[in-house]
Amino acid sequence: MADKLRVGIVGCGGIANGKHLPSLSKVEAAEIVAFCDIIEDKATQAAAEYGVKGSYVTTDYEKLVAQDIDVVHVCTPNDSHAKITIAALEAGKHVMSEKPMAKRAEDAKRMLEASKRTGKKLTVGYQSRHRSDSQFLYRACREGKLGEIYYAKAHAIRRRAVPTWGVFLDEEKQGGGPLIDIGTHALDLTLWLMDNYEPHMVVGKTYHKLSQRENAANAWGSWDPKKFTVEDSAFGFIIMKNGASLVLESSWALNSLQVDEAKSTLCGTEGGADMFGGLRLNGEEYSRLWETKVDLGAGGAAFYEGSPRPPKGAKRVSGLMR
């Protein structure tokens, strides 16, 4: 077969080992040839498990992007996405950056400008678009089954599932908590389904309520309130330029039993849809209301888990991962 796509990984932590590397290793048309992490042992271990013989290992991302590779996967904390992505693009590599695109809007714009300037492809890890329920609903929206979508909700709510490893709770490195972590998936999915990216006005509110509790119940063990510097919940109301409105809800810890992630509710002039317990559509016909649950067949909707896999050795406690 033709030469394989040569891939380099920057950041060999949880998201790389939990998702990127296992998935890439199954792609016959690709091979992982370069590994970078500020902790050299992590890069070395990832190379031994997933790399080709003689894989390049470094602690310097600038050295990695200078290698003979085609694509760079950026799997680092949010505050470094922009600089690594831009360096890779300018070195002539295509880039797959983990979400969120960047910590600040101006950095995301610089990434996009670099992609256009260099002619190299840039994509961001919003994999929820590729679920079977998302694909089905996207097609229904494009074909006008829901009519004009004028109201929607983007759902990303957990009862108690605060990621306590890595830098998730570090405001400086992350740029935010559940909104920039799981809320961004829900928002991206909803805007994509609506095909509407022009906001007119945004009102939002963040909370630091449950984050300040000692010895709190949590899926991945209690957190340290002193280190919990990001919000525990964030909610927003968005009005689009065409008059449509959108409610965004995101939380790692909320006293609610209605929990789900990376899901959307859509309300249009001809029908509606939601993703709770599967994909459901509803509408009106012959002066009667109808609703149906879509049979997505074998595999069904690949319900999104939201966060990286827990570190190796994590144990399940009281029905939750710890």
Buried (B, 14 or more C-beta within 10 A) or exposed (E): EEEBBBBBBBBBBBBBBBBBBEEBEEEEEBBBBBBBBBEBEBBBBBBEBBBEEEBBBBEEBEEBBBBEBBBBBBBBBBBBBBBBBBBBBEBEBBBBBBBBBBBEEEBBEBBBEBBEEBEBEBEBBBBBBEBBBBEBBBEBBEEEBBBEBBBBBBBBBBBBBBBBBBBBBBBEBBBBBBBBBBBBBBBBBBBBBBEBEEEEEEEEEBBBEBBEBEEBBBBBBBBEBEEBBBBBBBBBEBBBEEEBBBBBBBBBBBEEEEBBBBBBBBBBEEBBBBBEEBBBBBBEEEEEEEEEEBEBEEEBBBBBBBBBBBBEEBEEEEEBBB
